C-alpha cells in the first residue's frame, strides 16, 4: 500500500519567494496539491522577448498531473516500517536482545528512508530538466529557454524556474543555466510527517540504547 491521491483532500497553496525576496522575473504560482501529485498549477513570470520583458502566464492542462515521487517514496517506506513493526503478533515473546535490536535496526532504516525521501531531493541535471515529460503538460507551452521543476524539500513544496541559454562552442551547442529562482510554501502535513519520522527515530534509538545497557548488565553482573 502506498499514498493514494484519492485518499487525500485537494489543498490550494500559494507559493512565495523565500524570505519575501524580490526577483526581476517576479515568479508567482498557485498550485493544487493532492496526495503525491499536483493536479492544478498556475504560473506567472516575466519573460524576455527581444528587448522587452512581458508577463508570461501558463497552467497545467486540465486532467494532467505533476507527480511528486518523493511523497510516493516516503509513503512506501512508511508502509514498509509499519509491516516491520507488525510482523509479530502482540503475544510473541522475543528470544534475545539481539533479535529485538535487529528489528529496531530494520525499522530505523525504513524510517530514515522516509525522512530522506522528503529532505534530500535529487538534484536534476540540465538534460534531465529538458527531457522531463512534465514540461509538456503546460498550456500555453513554456518558452523554449525556460524549464521548471516542482519538488519537496523537507516540509516545503518548491517550484524552481530555470532560465536557459544555448552556448555554441566548437561547433557544438551547450545549454547553460543563466538564472535560477524559486518560490515555495510550507505544507503542514509534510511538516507533521518530518516531525513524526524524527521523533520515531529518536524513540527507536533510545529503546535500543536501553536494551544494550540491560544486556551489558546481564552479561556482566
BASENU-694081 format. One line per 10 residues: number of its first residue (from 1); for each residue y, x, z of N, C-alpha, C. Coordinates in Angstrom, 1 decimal. Example, Ala and Ser with C-alpha at 12.3 -4.5 7.8 and 13.67 -1.06 7.14 Angstrom:
2
1) -5.7,13.2,7.8,-4.5,12.3,7.8,-3.3,13.2,7.8  -2.2,12.8,7.1,-1.1,13.7,7.1,0.0,12.9,7.9 $
! end
This chain:
221
1) -1.2,0.9,0.0,0.0,0.0,0.0,1.2,0.9,0.0  2.2,0.5,-0.8,3.5,1.2,-0.9,4.7,0.3,-0.7  5.9,0.8,-0.7,7.1,0.0,-0.7,7.1,-0.9,-1.9  7.2,-2.2,-1.7,7.2,-3.1,-2.8,8.6,-3.8,-2.9  9.2,-3.8,-4.1,10.5,-4.3,-4.3,10.6,-5.7,-3.9  9.6,-6.5,-4.2,9.6,-7.9,-3.9,9.6,-8.2,-2.4  9.3,-7.2,-1.6,9.3,-7.4,-0.1,10.7,-7.2,0.5  11.6,-6.7,-0.3,12.9,-6.4,0.2,14.0,-7.3,-0.3  15.1,-7.4,0.4,16.2,-8.3,0.0,17.2,-7.4,-0.7  17.8,-7.9,-1.8,18.8,-7.1,-2.5,20.0,-6.8,-1.7 $
11) 20.5,-5.6,-1.8,21.7,-5.2,-1.0,22.7,-4.6,-1.9  23.9,-5.2,-1.9,25.0,-4.7,-2.7,25.8,-3.6,-2.0  26.0,-2.4,-2.6,26.5,-1.3,-2.0,27.7,-0.7,-2.8  28.8,-0.4,-2.1,29.9,0.2,-2.8,29.9,1.7,-2.5  29.8,2.5,-3.6,29.8,4.0,-3.4,31.2,4.6,-3.5  31.5,5.4,-2.5,32.8,6.1,-2.4,32.7,7.6,-2.4  33.8,8.2,-2.7,33.8,9.7,-2.7,33.6,10.2,-1.3  32.9,11.3,-1.1,32.7,11.9,0.3,34.0,12.2,0.9  34.2,11.8,2.2,35.4,12.1,2.9,36.7,11.6,2.3  36.5,10.6,1.4,37.6,10.0,0.7,38.4,10.9,-0.2 $
21) 37.6,11.9,-0.7,38.2,12.9,-1.6,38.6,12.2,-2.9  39.6,12.8,-3.6,40.0,12.2,-4.8,39.5,13.1,-6.0  39.3,12.5,-7.1,38.9,13.3,-8.3,39.6,12.8,-9.5  39.8,13.8,-10.5,40.5,13.4,-11.7,39.8,12.4,-12.5  38.5,12.3,-12.3,37.7,11.4,-13.1,37.6,10.0,-12.4  38.0,9.9,-11.1,38.1,8.7,-10.4,36.9,7.8,-10.6  35.7,8.4,-10.3,34.4,7.7,-10.4,34.3,6.6,-9.3  33.9,5.4,-9.8,33.7,4.3,-8.9,32.3,3.6,-9.3  31.7,3.1,-8.3,30.4,2.4,-8.6,30.0,1.4,-7.6  29.5,0.3,-8.0,28.9,-0.7,-7.1,27.4,-0.9,-7.6 $
31) 26.5,-0.8,-6.7,25.1,-1.0,-7.1,24.4,-2.0,-6.2  23.3,-2.5,-6.8,22.4,-3.5,-6.0,21.1,-2.8,-5.8  20.8,-2.4,-4.5,19.6,-1.7,-4.1,18.6,-2.7,-3.6  17.4,-2.6,-4.1,16.3,-3.5,-3.6,15.0,-2.6,-3.5  14.6,-2.4,-2.3,13.4,-1.6,-2.1,13.6,-0.2,-2.6  12.7,0.2,-3.6,12.7,1.6,-4.1,13.4,1.6,-5.5  14.2,0.6,-5.8,14.8,0.5,-7.1,16.3,0.0,-7.0  17.1,0.5,-8.0,18.4,0.0,-8.2,18.3,-1.1,-9.3  18.6,-2.3,-9.0,18.4,-3.4,-10.0,19.7,-3.8,-10.6  20.8,-3.2,-10.3,22.1,-3.5,-10.8,23.0,-2.4,-10.5 $
41) 23.9,-2.0,-11.4,24.9,-1.0,-11.2,26.0,-1.1,-12.2  27.2,-0.9,-11.6,28.4,-0.9,-12.5,29.1,0.4,-12.2  29.4,1.2,-13.3,30.1,2.5,-13.2,31.4,2.4,-13.9  32.4,3.2,-13.3,33.7,3.3,-14.0,34.2,4.7,-13.7  34.7,5.3,-14.8,35.2,6.7,-14.6,36.2,7.0,-15.8  37.0,8.0,-15.6,37.9,8.4,-16.6,37.2,9.4,-17.6  37.3,9.1,-18.9,36.6,10.0,-19.9,37.6,10.4,-20.9  37.5,11.7,-21.2,38.5,12.3,-22.2,38.0,12.0,-23.6  38.9,11.4,-24.4,38.7,11.1,-25.8,39.8,11.7,-26.5  39.6,12.8,-27.2,40.7,13.5,-27.9,41.6,14.2,-26.8 $
51) 42.9,13.8,-26.8,43.8,14.4,-25.8,44.0,13.4,-24.6  43.4,12.2,-24.7,43.7,11.2,-23.7,42.5,11.0,-22.8  42.8,10.5,-21.6,41.7,10.1,-20.7,41.8,8.6,-20.6  40.7,7.9,-21.0,40.6,6.5,-20.9,39.5,6.1,-19.9  39.7,4.9,-19.3,38.8,4.3,-18.4,37.5,3.9,-19.1  36.4,4.4,-18.7,35.1,4.0,-19.4,34.3,3.2,-18.3  33.8,2.0,-18.8,33.1,1.2,-17.9,31.7,0.9,-18.5  30.7,0.9,-17.7,29.3,0.6,-18.2,28.5,0.0,-17.0  27.4,-0.5,-17.3,26.5,-1.1,-16.3,25.0,-1.0,-16.8  24.1,-1.2,-15.8,22.7,-1.3,-16.2,22.5,-2.5,-17.0 $
61) 21.6,-2.4,-18.0,21.2,-3.5,-18.8,20.5,-4.5,-18.0  20.7,-5.8,-18.2,20.0,-6.9,-17.5,18.5,-6.7,-17.6  17.9,-6.8,-16.4,16.4,-6.7,-16.4,15.9,-5.3,-16.3  16.7,-4.3,-16.3,16.2,-2.9,-16.2,16.4,-2.4,-14.8  15.6,-1.4,-14.4,15.6,-0.9,-13.1,15.8,0.6,-13.1  16.5,1.2,-12.1,16.6,2.6,-12.0,15.7,2.9,-10.7  14.5,3.5,-11.0,13.6,3.8,-9.9,14.1,4.9,-9.0  13.8,4.8,-7.7,14.1,5.9,-6.8,12.8,6.4,-6.2  12.2,7.4,-6.8,10.8,7.8,-6.4,10.8,8.4,-5.0  11.9,8.8,-4.5,11.9,9.4,-3.1,11.6,8.3,-2.1 $
71) 12.1,7.1,-2.3,11.8,6.0,-1.4,10.3,5.6,-1.5  9.8,5.5,-2.8,8.4,5.2,-3.0,7.5,6.3,-2.3  7.8,7.5,-2.5,7.0,8.6,-1.9,7.0,8.5,-0.4  8.2,8.3,0.2,8.3,8.2,1.7,7.4,7.0,2.1  7.4,5.9,1.4,6.6,4.8,1.8,5.1,5.1,1.7  4.7,5.8,0.7,3.3,6.2,0.5,2.9,7.1,1.6  3.7,8.1,2.0,3.3,9.0,3.1,3.3,8.2,4.4  4.2,7.2,4.6,4.2,6.4,5.8,2.9,5.6,5.9  2.4,5.0,4.8,1.2,4.3,4.8,0.0,5.2,5.1  0.1,6.5,4.7,-1.0,7.4,5.0,-1.0,7.8,6.5 $
81) 0.2,7.9,7.1,0.4,8.2,8.5,-0.2,7.0,9.3  0.0,5.8,8.9,-0.5,4.6,9.6,-2.0,4.6,9.5  -2.5,4.9,8.3,-4.0,5.0,8.2,-4.6,6.0,9.1  -4.0,7.2,9.2,-4.5,8.2,10.1,-4.5,7.7,11.6  -3.4,7.1,12.0,-3.2,6.6,13.4,-4.2,5.5,13.7  -4.6,4.7,12.6,-5.5,3.6,12.8,-7.0,3.9,12.5  -7.3,5.1,12.3,-8.6,5.5,11.8,-9.7,5.1,12.8  -9.4,5.3,14.1,-10.4,5.0,15.1,-9.9,3.7,15.9  -10.9,2.9,16.3,-10.5,1.7,17.0,-10.1,2.0,18.4  -9.6,0.9,19.1,-9.0,1.1,20.4,-10.0,1.6,21.5 $
91) -11.3,1.4,21.3,-12.3,1.7,22.3,-12.9,3.1,22.0  -12.4,3.8,20.9,-13.0,5.1,20.6,-12.7,6.1,21.6  -13.7,6.9,22.0,-13.4,8.0,23.0,-13.5,9.3,22.3  -12.4,10.0,22.4,-12.3,11.3,21.7,-13.2,12.3,22.5  -13.8,13.2,21.7,-14.8,14.2,22.3,-14.1,15.4,22.9  -12.9,15.8,22.4,-12.3,17.0,22.8,-10.8,17.0,22.6  -10.1,17.9,23.2,-8.7,18.1,23.0,-8.4,18.5,21.6  -9.3,19.4,21.0,-9.2,19.8,19.7,-9.2,18.7,18.7  -10.1,17.7,18.9,-10.2,16.6,18.0,-8.9,15.8,18.0  -8.3,15.6,19.1,-7.0,14.9,19.2,-5.9,15.7,18.5 $
101) -6.0,17.0,18.8,-4.9,17.9,18.2,-5.0,17.9,16.7  -6.2,17.9,16.1,-6.3,17.9,14.7,-5.8,16.6,14.1  -6.0,15.5,14.7,-5.4,14.2,14.3,-3.9,14.2,14.3  -3.4,14.8,15.4,-1.9,14.9,15.6,-1.3,15.8,14.5  -2.0,16.9,14.2,-1.5,17.7,13.1,-1.5,17.0,11.8  -2.5,16.2,11.5,-2.6,15.5,10.2,-1.5,14.4,10.2  -1.3,13.7,11.4,-0.3,12.7,11.5,1.1,13.3,11.3  1.4,14.4,11.9,2.7,15.1,11.8,3.0,15.5,10.4  1.9,16.0,9.7,2.1,16.4,8.3,2.6,15.3,7.5  2.0,14.1,7.6,2.4,12.9,6.9,3.8,12.5,7.2 $
111) 4.1,12.5,8.5,5.5,12.1,9.0,6.5,13.1,8.4  6.2,14.3,8.4,7.1,15.3,7.9,7.4,15.1,6.4  6.3,14.8,5.7,6.5,14.5,4.2,7.3,13.2,4.0  7.2,12.3,5.0,8.1,11.1,4.9,9.5,11.5,4.9  9.9,12.3,5.9,11.3,12.7,6.1,11.7,13.6,5.0  10.9,14.5,4.6,11.3,15.4,3.5,11.5,14.7,2.2  10.8,13.6,1.9,10.9,12.9,0.7,12.4,12.3,0.6  12.9,12.0,1.7,14.3,11.4,1.7,15.4,12.5,1.9  15.1,13.6,2.6,16.1,14.5,3.0,16.2,15.7,2.0  15.1,15.9,1.2,15.1,17.1,0.3,15.0,16.6,-1.2 $
121) 16.0,16.1,-1.8,15.9,15.6,-3.2,15.7,16.8,-4.1  14.9,16.6,-5.1,14.6,17.7,-6.1,15.8,17.8,-7.0  16.3,19.1,-7.1,17.5,19.3,-8.0,17.0,19.3,-9.4  17.6,18.5,-10.3,17.2,18.4,-11.7,17.9,19.5,-12.5  17.2,20.0,-13.5,17.8,20.9,-14.5,18.6,20.1,-15.5  19.4,20.8,-16.3,20.2,20.1,-17.3,19.3,19.4,-18.3  18.2,20.1,-18.7,17.3,19.5,-19.6,16.7,18.2,-19.0  16.3,18.2,-17.7,15.7,17.0,-17.1,16.7,15.9,-17.1  18.0,16.2,-16.8,19.1,15.2,-16.8,19.2,14.6,-18.2  19.2,15.4,-19.2,19.4,14.9,-20.6,18.2,14.2,-21.1 $
131) 17.0,14.5,-20.7,15.8,13.9,-21.2,15.4,12.7,-20.4  16.1,12.4,-19.3,15.8,11.3,-18.5,15.9,9.9,-19.2  14.9,9.1,-19.2,15.0,7.8,-19.8,16.0,6.9,-19.1  16.3,7.2,-17.9,17.3,6.4,-17.2,18.6,6.4,-17.8  19.0,7.4,-18.6,20.3,7.5,-19.3,20.4,6.4,-20.4  19.2,5.8,-20.8,19.2,4.9,-21.9,19.4,3.4,-21.4  19.5,3.2,-20.1,19.5,1.9,-19.5,20.9,1.3,-19.3  21.9,2.0,-19.8,23.3,1.6,-19.6,23.8,0.9,-20.9  24.7,-0.1,-20.7,25.3,-0.8,-21.8,26.8,-1.0,-21.4  27.8,-0.5,-22.2,27.5,0.3,-23.4,26.9,1.7,-23.0 $
141) 26.3,2.4,-24.0,25.7,3.7,-23.7,26.7,4.7,-23.1  26.2,5.6,-22.3,27.1,6.6,-21.7,27.6,7.6,-22.8  28.8,8.1,-22.7,29.2,9.1,-23.7,28.3,10.3,-23.8  28.2,10.9,-24.9,27.2,12.0,-25.2,27.5,13.2,-24.3  28.7,13.4,-23.7,29.0,14.5,-22.9,28.9,14.2,-21.4  28.3,13.1,-21.1,28.2,12.7,-19.7,26.7,12.4,-19.3  26.3,12.8,-18.1,25.0,12.4,-17.6,25.2,12.0,-16.2  24.3,11.1,-15.7,24.4,10.6,-14.3,23.1,10.6,-13.7  23.1,10.6,-12.4,21.8,10.6,-11.6,22.0,9.9,-10.3  21.1,8.9,-10.0,21.1,8.3,-8.7,20.0,9.0,-7.9 $
151) 20.2,9.3,-6.6,19.1,9.8,-5.8,19.5,9.6,-4.3  18.5,9.9,-3.4,18.7,9.7,-2.0,18.9,11.1,-1.3  19.8,11.1,-0.4,20.0,12.3,0.4,20.1,11.9,1.8  19.0,12.1,2.6,18.8,11.6,3.9,19.1,10.1,4.0  20.2,9.7,4.6,20.4,8.2,4.7,21.4,7.7,3.7  21.7,8.5,2.7,22.7,8.1,1.7,22.2,7.9,0.3  22.7,6.9,-0.3,22.5,6.7,-1.8,23.6,7.4,-2.5  23.2,8.3,-3.4,24.2,9.1,-4.1,24.2,8.9,-5.6  25.4,8.8,-6.2,25.5,8.8,-7.6,26.2,10.1,-8.0  25.6,10.9,-8.8,26.2,12.2,-9.3,26.5,12.0,-10.8 $
161) 27.7,12.4,-11.2,28.2,12.4,-12.6,28.4,13.8,-13.1  27.8,14.1,-14.2,27.9,15.5,-14.8,28.7,15.5,-16.1  29.7,16.3,-16.2,30.4,16.5,-17.5,29.8,17.7,-18.2  29.4,17.5,-19.4,28.6,18.5,-20.2,29.4,19.1,-21.3  29.1,20.3,-21.7,29.8,21.0,-22.8,28.8,21.8,-23.6  28.8,21.7,-24.9,27.9,22.4,-25.7,28.6,23.8,-26.1  28.0,24.8,-25.6,28.5,26.2,-25.8,27.6,26.9,-26.9  28.2,27.2,-28.0,27.4,27.8,-29.1,27.5,29.3,-29.0  26.3,29.9,-28.8,26.2,31.4,-28.7,25.0,31.8,-29.6  25.2,32.9,-30.4,24.2,33.5,-31.2,23.4,32.4,-32.0 $
171) 24.1,31.6,-32.6,23.6,30.5,-33.5,22.7,29.5,-32.7  22.8,29.5,-31.4,22.0,28.6,-30.6,23.1,27.8,-29.7  22.7,26.6,-29.4,23.6,25.7,-28.6,23.1,25.6,-27.2  23.9,25.9,-26.2,23.6,25.8,-24.8,24.4,24.8,-24.2  23.8,23.8,-23.5,24.5,22.8,-22.8,24.9,23.3,-21.4  26.1,23.2,-21.0,26.6,23.6,-19.7,27.2,22.5,-18.9  27.1,22.5,-17.6,27.8,21.5,-16.8,29.1,22.1,-16.4  30.2,21.4,-16.8,31.5,21.9,-16.6,32.1,21.3,-15.3  31.6,20.1,-14.9,32.1,19.5,-13.7,31.0,18.5,-13.2  31.0,18.5,-11.8,30.1,17.5,-11.2,30.8,16.8,-10.1 $
181) 30.8,15.5,-10.0,31.4,14.8,-8.9,30.4,13.7,-8.5  30.6,13.3,-7.2,29.6,12.3,-6.7,30.3,11.2,-5.9  29.7,10.1,-5.8,30.1,9.0,-4.8,28.8,8.6,-4.1  29.0,8.1,-2.9,27.9,7.9,-2.0,28.1,6.8,-1.0  27.1,6.3,-0.4,27.2,5.3,0.7,26.0,5.5,1.6  26.2,5.3,2.9,25.2,5.3,3.9,24.4,4.0,3.8  23.1,4.0,3.8,22.2,2.8,3.8,21.6,2.7,5.1  21.9,1.7,5.9,21.4,1.6,7.3,19.9,1.7,7.4  19.2,1.0,6.6,17.7,1.1,6.8,17.1,2.4,6.4  17.8,3.2,5.6,17.4,4.6,5.3,17.7,5.4,6.5 $
191) 18.8,5.2,7.2,19.2,5.9,8.4,18.2,5.6,9.5  17.8,4.3,9.6,16.8,4.0,10.6,15.5,4.7,10.4  15.1,4.8,9.1,13.9,5.4,8.7,13.9,6.9,9.1  15.0,7.6,8.8,15.1,9.0,9.2,15.0,9.2,10.7  15.7,8.3,11.4,15.6,8.4,12.9,14.2,8.2,13.4  13.5,7.2,12.8,12.1,6.9,13.2,11.2,8.0,12.9  11.3,8.6,11.7,10.4,9.8,11.4,10.7,10.9,12.3  12.0,11.2,12.7,12.3,12.3,13.5,11.8,12.1,14.9  12.0,10.9,15.5,11.5,10.6,16.9,10.0,10.6,16.9  9.3,10.1,15.9,7.9,10.1,15.8,7.3,11.5,15.8 $
201) 8.0,12.4,15.1,7.5,13.8,15.0,7.7,14.5,16.4  8.8,14.2,17.1,9.1,14.7,18.4,8.0,14.3,19.4  7.7,13.0,19.3,6.7,12.4,20.3,5.3,13.0,20.0  5.0,13.2,18.8,3.7,13.8,18.5,3.6,15.2,19.0  4.7,16.0,18.8,4.7,17.4,19.2,4.7,17.4,20.8  5.4,16.5,21.5,5.4,16.5,22.9,3.9,16.2,23.4  3.3,15.2,22.8,1.9,14.9,23.2,1.0,16.1,22.9  1.2,16.8,21.8,0.3,17.9,21.5,0.5,19.0,22.5  1.8,19.3,22.9,2.1,20.3,23.9,1.5,20.0,25.3  1.5,18.7,25.7,0.9,18.3,26.9,-0.6,18.5,26.9 $
211) -1.2,18.1,25.7,-2.7,18.3,25.6,-3.1,19.8,25.7  -2.3,20.7,25.1,-2.6,22.1,25.1,-2.4,22.6,26.5  -1.4,22.1,27.3,-1.2,22.5,28.7,-2.4,22.1,29.5  -2.9,20.9,29.4,-4.0,20.4,30.1,-5.3,21.2,29.8  -5.4,21.5,28.5,-6.6,22.2,28.0,-6.6,23.6,28.7  -5.5,24.3,28.7,-5.4,25.6,29.4,-5.8,25.5,30.8  -5.3,24.5,31.5,-5.7,24.3,33.0,-7.2,24.1,33.2  -7.8,23.3,32.3,-9.2,23.0,32.4,-10.0,24.2,32.1  -9.6,25.0,31.1,-10.3,26.3,30.7,-10.1,27.4,31.7  -9.0,27.4,32.4,-8.7,28.4,33.4,-8.3,27.8,34.8 $
221) -9.3,27.2,35.5,-8.9,26.5,36.7,-8.5,27.5,37.8 $
! end
